Amino acid sequence: MPITAATMAQFDVFVNPIRSARATFPFVIAMQSDLAVSPTYQMVAPVTLPGALPAGGRLTPKVEIEGQYGAVLVPHMTALASRDLETPIGSVAQSRSDLLAAIDLLFFGV
């Protein structure tokens, strides 16, 4: 059964549906609140693995996905079609505090 916005959870991890970008950004993280579900689009942040791009600091929190650490590029959040996000491969909800702190810093400077 395909995932829908109604069944997607905040901080679920998906394989990047944009094939041409997977080498640099193999995963995307659902950033949108469960309370703001949309049947059409989902706000996501790309994840880069070590060595792909310089990353670090509060705006790019580190998360563990499938035994590897990557940086969530919060400043590069974008909307993707919900239908393009297939079955989640995991969740980074355990990093919720760091992810919300990055959003706060990006949008509110705190």
Secondary structure as UniProt FT lines:
FT   TURN            5..7
FT   TURN            10..11
FT   STRAND          12..15
FT   HELIX           19..21
FT   TURN            22..24
FT   STRAND          27..30
FT   HELIX           34..36
FT   STRAND          41..48
FT   TURN            50..52
FT   TURN            58..59
FT   STRAND          62..65
FT   TURN            66..67
FT   STRAND          68..72
FT   HELIX           74..76
FT   STRAND          78..81
FT   HELIX           82..84
FT   STRAND          90..91
FT   HELIX           93..95
FT   HELIX           96..108
//
